[in-house]
Amino acid sequence: MAAALGGGVSLFLAFPPIDAWYLAPLGVALLALSARGCRARRALWLGYLGGAAFLLPSMAWVITIGVDAWLGLVAVESLFYAALAAGVAVVGRLAWWPLWAAALWVAVEWARGVFPFGGFPWSRVAFSQGESAFTRYASLGGAPLVTFVVALCGGLLAAAVLKARSPRGGLVRALAPPLAGALVLPAAGAYAIPHPADEGRTVNIGIVQGNVPGRGMYPMGDEPAVVLRNHNEQIHAMARAVREGRLPRPDLVVLPENSTDIDPYRDAYARASIDAAVKDIGVPVLVGAVVAIGDRERATRSLVWDPVTGPGAYYDKQQLVPFGEFTPFKEIVLALFERARLVGRQSVAGTRDGDLRMGPVTIGAVNCYEVAFDRVVRDTVRAGGTPLAVQTNNATYARSNLPPQQLAMSKLRAVEHNRAVVTAATTGISAYVTPDGVVAWQTGELVADMTVVTVPIRSQSTLATMVGPGPEWALILLGACAVGVALLRARRAPLSSEPMGDEGR
């Protein structure tokens, strides 16, 4: 129990805003030690305990919606870690068990990203490694490979502890292989994986953070059009700064998700206000709007607004937030929870990738929650998006641990796909992340701010972009085969009640 709790807490500390990324392998090691040597049934509840110890603090931002929502989400998501611990208990009886256990981490995180209601891939181990010795593995196999390598490092640390308890042939000889492996993995990530070269092209991008008046579940406040006005004022301020020589002229401007709280297609004031601001800056602006689809539905839209032709090409958010943008089991949920009515119109998912031509580049539009999903970001890059523009609205969760966690995802995506990432948020954190995963500029939270950044244009694809989900599926298959082999051996040779040695049977 102590190992399970310590492992969960260590994993939490690895994530932003604390950012002690080096504790992630330790957390994995402690969770492995809690489960290995147990029967699967016992490992289930130990894994659940460790998962809850990890997720309760790391998902504390959900408290803003309600304590019941927070506890309910953690209760469901901890089930995946229960299954993981049971799997580790099973494969822990095989030789080379840290390898199979690491593959199971990838499998469980894949499952979390798919079930239920389209998945919830927040708090993946890879997202604790936004700027660490393991980050560069993302360019080889994406977020799944980062999780695998961190989990393998943790498994090797656990193996070293077990060997130290019963060394054979001397302590140093017993500890050398697992400790060497645990040290080589981060060293290889930091120094051996090459960085793509700069291609000598840049684009000037304006980033706007307008701020909102409200907080919590009512972030937009009571005054109509105040969010729209706040963001338009920042565009006008940027235009003045450009005319006065205080900022370089942008080639395009990115606004946050929900930068207008009024549908510009249906409201003449909103349309005229946005159009005036865009004409003032004189370049295409990516507007974040929630627009009506018919009489009952809506779409979260990234809309290109041209200073001459007005609203044009757009990208509609594909990966929708359950209970935030659509309501599963709508009739039941609406009857039981009054807060569920705040969703309003049900959102409709988009059907195309986020490649949008703006000025001299084709940007890759990614909308808020989508940055956590491998497929959405990868498909946008494959469609030609460079750089990536992440529009986000974190106003409900301001000052929680959600904004820094989301920024860490942008860091990992930048390295994964060799693309600069600009993030525009309503309340923060807006940022510019270089293709090497370094934050070159960022705002504070709950402030109005804007700037123009010079961003490199990269077209070279990483191995991760090219191979797509292949490494993930290979690792999932590896873990599944290991579980199958372990169960088959258990049927042929019933296990004693005593924990097995490191070599298995």
FENDADA-V896012 format. One record per residue. SS is DSSP state (H for helix, E for strand, - for the rest). Layout:
<<SS> <SS>>
This chain:
<<-> <H> <H> <H> <H> <H> <H> <H> <H> <H> <H> <H> <H> <H> <-> <-> <-> <-> <-> <-> <-> <-> <H> <H> <H> <H> <H> <H> <H> <H> <H> <H> <H> <H> <H> <-> <-> <-> <-> <H> <H> <H> <H> <H> <H> <H> <H> <H> <H> <H> <H> <H> <H> <H> <H> <H> <H> <H> <-> <H> <H> <H> <H> <H> <-> <-> <H> <H> <H> <H> <H> <H> <H> <H> <H> <H> <H> <H> <H> <H> <H> <H> <H> <H> <H> <H> <H> <H> <H> <H> <H> <-> <-> <-> <-> <-> <H> <H> <H> <H> <H> <H> <H> <H> <H> <H> <H> <H> <H> <H> <H> <H> <-> <-> <-> <-> <-> <-> <-> <-> <-> <-> <-> <-> <H> <H> <H> <H> <-> <-> <-> <-> <-> <-> <H> <H> <H> <H> <H> <H> <H> <H> <H> <H> <H> <H> <H> <H> <H> <H> <H> <H> <H> <H> <H> <H> <H> <H> <H> <H> <H> <H> <H> <H> <H> <-> <-> <-> <-> <-> <H> <H> <H> <H> <H> <H> <H> <H> <H> <H> <H> <H> <H> <H> <H> <H> <H> <H> <H> <H> <H> <H> <-> <-> <-> <-> <-> <-> <-> <-> <-> <E> <E> <E> <E> <E> <E> <E> <E> <-> <-> <-> <-> <-> <E> <-> <-> <E> <-> <-> <-> <-> <-> <-> <-> <H> <H> <H> <H> <H> <H> <H> <H> <H> <H> <H> <H> <H> <H> <H> <H> <H> <H> <-> <-> <-> <-> <-> <-> <-> <-> <E> <E> <E> <-> <-> <-> <-> <-> <E> <-> <-> <-> <-> <-> <-> <-> <H> <H> <H> <H> <H> <H> <H> <H> <H> <H> <H> <H> <H> <H> <-> <-> <E> <E> <E> <E> <E> <E> <E> <E> <E> <E> <-> <-> <-> <E> <E> <E> <E> <E> <E> <E> <E> <E> <E> <-> <-> <-> <E> <E> <E> <E> <E> <E> <E> <-> <-> <-> <-> <-> <E> <-> <-> <-> <E> <-> <-> <-> <H> <H> <H> <H> <H> <H> <H> <-> <H> <H> <H> <H> <H> <H> <-> <-> <E> <E> <-> <-> <-> <-> <-> <-> <-> <E> <E> <E> <E> <-> <-> <E> <E> <E> <E> <E> <E> <E> <H> <H> <H> <H> <H> <-> <H> <H> <H> <H> <H> <H> <H> <H> <H> <-> <-> <-> <-> <-> <E> <E> <E> <E> <E> <-> <-> <H> <H> <H> <-> <-> <-> <-> <H> <H> <H> <H> <H> <H> <H> <H> <H> <H> <H> <H> <H> <H> <H> <H> <-> <-> <-> <E> <E> <E> <E> <E> <-> <-> <-> <-> <-> <E> <E> <E> <-> <-> <-> <-> <-> <E> <E> <E> <E> <-> <-> <-> <-> <-> <-> <E> <E> <E> <E> <E> <E> <E> <E> <-> <-> <-> <-> <-> <-> <H> <H> <H> <H> <H> <-> <-> <H> <H> <H> <H> <H> <H> <H> <H> <H> <H> <H> <H> <H> <H> <H> <H> <H> <H> <H> <H> <H> <H> <H> <-> <-> <-> <-> <-> <-> <-> <-> <-> <-> <-> <-> <->>
